[in-house]
Amino acid sequence: MNANTRTARRTLRDRTRTHRAAAKIRRTGVGTLTTHCVAAGLPVREARTVAGSLRKNAVKANATGTPGVSYTHGRARACTRYTAAEVARIAVVYRPRKPQFKIAAARLALAA
């Protein structure tokens, strides 16, 4: 596999992941904070980092979310799902330092 093919596959994989996350939020109306971050264009690893920070700021923004169960790789985990409006409120309170996290926070704030 040459470099161009590798780059094209990575681009397509990233775009597919972002589109699927956004479609899931559109379809159900709610999503976990990580799902919202992936829909904003962050890679999964960085989305988890931002989601952890957003989770801490959810109390300040007075966003409670809806409790639910997330199924992944054969196990169930308790999670909290938020609407786009709740995530936008949390994103306004969130003050990131990294430039790409700032861009993601702006996208999350505009999503509602």
C-alpha positions as CSV (number, residue, x, y, z in Angstrom):
1,M,0.0,0.0,0.0
2,N,1.5,3.3,-1.0
3,A,1.4,6.6,0.9
4,N,-1.4,8.1,-1.2
5,T,-3.7,5.1,-0.6
6,R,-2.9,5.2,3.1
7,T,-3.8,8.9,3.3
8,A,-7.0,8.5,1.3
9,R,-8.1,5.6,3.5
10,R,-7.4,7.6,6.7
11,T,-9.3,10.6,5.4
12,L,-12.3,8.4,4.4
13,R,-12.3,6.6,7.8
14,D,-12.2,9.9,9.7
15,R,-15.0,11.4,7.6
16,T,-17.1,8.3,8.0
17,R,-16.7,8.3,11.8
18,T,-17.7,11.9,12.0
19,H,-20.7,11.5,9.8
20,R,-21.9,8.4,11.7
21,A,-21.7,10.2,15.0
22,A,-23.5,13.2,13.6
23,A,-26.2,11.0,12.1
24,K,-26.7,9.1,15.4
25,I,-27.2,12.4,17.2
26,R,-29.6,13.6,14.6
27,R,-31.6,10.3,14.6
28,T,-32.0,10.0,18.4
29,G,-31.7,13.6,19.5
30,V,-29.1,12.8,22.2
31,G,-25.6,11.4,22.4
32,T,-22.8,10.9,24.9
33,L,-20.3,13.7,25.2
34,T,-17.7,11.7,23.3
35,T,-20.2,11.2,20.4
36,H,-20.8,14.9,20.2
37,C,-17.0,15.5,20.2
38,V,-16.5,13.0,17.4
39,A,-19.3,14.6,15.4
40,A,-17.5,17.9,15.9
41,G,-14.5,16.4,14.0
42,L,-12.1,15.2,16.7
43,P,-10.4,11.9,16.6
44,V,-11.6,9.3,19.1
45,R,-8.6,9.7,21.5
46,E,-8.9,13.4,21.6
47,A,-12.7,13.3,21.8
48,R,-12.4,11.2,25.0
49,T,-10.1,13.8,26.5
50,V,-12.4,16.7,25.6
51,A,-15.4,14.8,26.8
52,G,-13.8,14.3,30.2
53,S,-13.3,18.0,30.5
54,L,-16.9,18.7,29.3
55,R,-18.2,16.2,31.9
56,K,-16.5,18.2,34.7
57,N,-18.0,21.5,33.3
58,A,-21.5,20.0,33.0
59,V,-22.2,20.7,36.7
60,K,-21.2,24.4,36.2
61,A,-23.5,24.6,33.1
62,N,-26.4,23.0,35.0
63,A,-26.7,20.3,32.4
64,T,-28.0,17.0,33.8
65,G,-28.5,14.8,30.7
66,T,-30.3,11.6,30.5
67,P,-29.0,8.4,32.1
68,G,-28.6,5.5,29.7
69,V,-26.6,2.4,28.9
70,S,-23.8,2.3,26.3
71,Y,-23.1,-1.1,24.7
72,T,-19.6,-1.6,23.4
73,H,-17.5,-4.8,22.7
74,G,-19.9,-7.0,24.5
75,R,-20.2,-5.0,27.7
76,A,-22.7,-2.5,29.0
77,R,-21.7,0.7,30.7
78,A,-23.7,3.4,32.4
79,C,-23.5,6.7,30.5
80,T,-25.2,10.0,30.3
81,R,-26.6,11.3,27.1
82,Y,-27.0,15.0,26.3
83,T,-28.9,17.0,23.7
84,A,-27.1,19.4,21.4
85,A,-28.4,22.3,23.3
86,E,-27.0,21.0,26.6
87,V,-23.7,20.3,25.0
88,A,-23.7,23.9,23.6
89,R,-24.2,25.2,27.1
90,I,-21.4,23.1,28.5
91,A,-19.1,24.1,25.6
92,V,-19.6,27.8,26.5
93,V,-18.3,27.1,30.0
94,Y,-15.4,25.0,28.7
95,R,-12.1,26.8,28.4
96,P,-9.6,24.7,26.4
97,R,-5.9,25.5,25.9
98,K,-5.1,23.5,22.8
99,P,-6.0,25.2,19.5
100,Q,-7.7,22.2,18.1
101,F,-9.8,21.8,21.3
102,K,-10.8,25.5,21.0
103,I,-12.0,24.8,17.4
104,A,-13.9,21.7,18.6
105,A,-15.5,23.7,21.5
106,A,-16.6,26.4,19.0
107,R,-18.2,23.7,16.8
108,L,-20.0,22.2,19.8
109,A,-21.3,25.6,20.8
110,L,-22.6,26.2,17.3
111,A,-24.2,22.8,17.0
112,A,-27.3,23.8,18.8
